[in-house]
């Protein structure tokens, strides 16, 4: 189902339009009867596991470098 609404009415009913878009309806915002925008739900990306094998990293790797190590990197 396509819902088309002019900007002023859409501003007043934004919450309802967002609910309609979430349910799968096409929501079109118009200016003077001419479509200018479409509301669509955001597609959630499935979580991914980083890397291809399990590995544990020691928390020490994230610790700040001491003065000697910083000088060596300069």
N, C-alpha and C positions, 0 to 999 in steps of 0.2 A: 504494500500500500504506500502510495506517495502522499506525503503531507507537504503542502506548499503554503507559506505564510509570508506576508510582508514584514519588514523589519520591525515596525512599531509593535505589531501583535506578537511577533516572535520574542521581543524583549520582555514582554509581559508574561509570556508562557514558556520561557526558556527551560525551566525544570521539567515541564511536561514534554517538551520537544526532545530533551535529552533522554528521558525515559522511553519515548517512542523509538528513538534511534537505537537505544540499547536493545529493545525488543526486536529489532530487525527492520523497522519501517524506514523508508527513505524520507528524509526531512530536507526540504529545499527552502532556503531563505531567498526572498525576492525583494527587489526594489522596483516600485511602480509596475509590478506584474512580471518583471524580467528576472529570471533566476540568476543569482550571483554567488550563492554558496550552498554547500550540502553538509549536513551533520552526519557523521558516521562514527560508530563505536571504534575505539582503539583495539586492535588485535593484540592479545596478550602473547608474548613470545614464551615458548616453553623453556624452562630452565635447562641449562646445559652444564655438563661436567667439563671443566677445563682440563685439557691434556688427554693423553691416551693411556696413561698408567698412573696408579696411585703413588704419591710421593709425599713425604713429610718434610717440612722445612722448619729448621730450628728458629725460634723467635729471635735469636741473637742476630740473624741476618738483617732485621729491621732496626736494630739499635744504632744510634748515632756513632759516627766514626770518631776515634780519639784524635788528638792533635797530630800525632805522628803519622797516622794513616791519611789524614786530610792533606798534610804537607806532601806526602808521597804522590797524591793524585794531582797536585798542582803542576 
